[in-house]
C-alpha cells in the first residue's frame, strides 16, 4: 500500500472530516479513503466528458448561426409579449 500526505488542510474542513469519520465509525484515514473512492467512482469518465463537451459545442455552434437572424418590424417588447402570451401555463408546482 502507498501513502499520501495532505498538507495545509483548512481547519473547518478538517473538523468536518473528523466529525464525518466519527459518525461513520471510521478512522480519519479510512474516511478520507472512503470519500476519495466514492467521488472518483462517481466521476464521469474522461471519454464521456469529451463527448458531452462536443455535444455542447455543437449546440453552441447551431445557436451562433441563429444570432442576428430575427427580422421583424415590430417592437421587441411587443414580440416578447406575444411569445409569452402564446406559452402554455405548464404544470402547477406547489412551493
Legacy VTK file of the C-alpha trace (Angstrom):
# vtk DataFile Version 3.0
C-alpha trace
ASCII
DATASET POLYDATA
POINTS 95 float
0.000 0.000 0.000
1.121 3.513 -0.746
0.974 6.567 1.482
-0.089 10.107 0.765
0.461 13.234 2.836
-2.044 16.060 2.538
-0.767 19.422 3.708
-2.456 22.716 4.564
-5.926 21.330 5.223
-8.134 24.233 6.348
-9.295 23.854 9.962
-13.031 23.902 9.109
-12.530 21.126 6.542
-10.537 19.016 8.984
-13.221 19.493 11.625
-15.952 18.337 9.215
-13.831 15.399 8.137
-13.257 14.324 11.749
-16.975 14.645 12.520
-17.893 12.579 9.479
-15.320 9.913 10.335
-16.730 9.659 13.860
-20.297 9.465 12.548
-19.327 6.712 10.091
-17.223 4.947 12.754
-14.082 5.142 10.649
-10.596 6.379 11.300
-9.698 9.702 9.753
-7.556 7.876 7.188
-10.351 5.399 6.450
-12.846 8.200 5.935
-10.556 10.012 3.506
-10.032 6.805 1.505
-13.786 6.120 1.515
-14.650 9.637 0.329
-11.982 9.667 -2.373
-13.124 6.288 -3.653
-16.767 7.368 -3.693
-16.116 10.633 -5.515
-13.756 9.116 -8.058
-16.088 6.225 -8.824
-18.973 8.647 -9.425
-16.918 10.980 -11.621
-17.706 10.682 -15.316
-15.062 9.024 -17.444
-12.961 11.429 -19.473
-14.330 9.930 -22.688
-17.886 10.678 -21.558
-16.820 14.194 -20.573
-15.277 14.725 -24.005
-18.470 13.505 -25.697
-20.579 15.827 -23.568
-18.259 18.750 -24.308
-18.542 18.042 -28.042
-22.365 17.939 -27.869
-22.368 21.248 -26.005
-20.009 22.816 -28.540
-22.186 21.562 -31.409
-25.266 23.117 -29.820
-23.448 26.413 -29.289
-22.390 26.431 -32.970
-26.018 25.935 -34.014
-27.145 28.775 -31.765
-24.420 31.034 -33.137
-25.769 30.539 -36.666
-29.081 31.957 -35.450
-27.595 35.128 -33.958
-28.963 38.223 -35.683
-31.474 36.270 -37.790
-34.657 37.556 -36.135
-36.108 40.042 -38.577
-39.183 41.978 -37.571
-40.568 45.468 -37.956
-42.333 45.211 -34.574
-41.012 46.493 -31.273
-39.070 43.864 -29.301
-41.355 44.304 -26.281
-44.397 43.517 -28.458
-42.709 40.439 -29.927
-41.704 39.212 -26.487
-45.196 39.845 -25.099
-46.733 37.826 -27.915
-44.313 34.946 -27.318
-45.103 34.884 -23.607
-48.856 35.059 -24.283
-48.616 32.048 -26.611
-46.927 29.895 -23.990
-48.901 27.256 -22.161
-49.134 27.715 -18.383
-47.381 24.400 -17.692
-48.000 22.265 -14.684
-48.783 23.533 -11.206
-45.918 23.480 -8.762
-46.541 23.683 -5.034
-43.653 25.583 -3.487
LINES 1 96
95 0 1 2 3 4 5 6 7 8 9 10 11 12 13 14 15 16 17 18 19 20 21 22 23 24 25 26 27 28 29 30 31 32 33 34 35 36 37 38 39 40 41 42 43 44 45 46 47 48 49 50 51 52 53 54 55 56 57 58 59 60 61 62 63 64 65 66 67 68 69 70 71 72 73 74 75 76 77 78 79 80 81 82 83 84 85 86 87 88 89 90 91 92 93 94
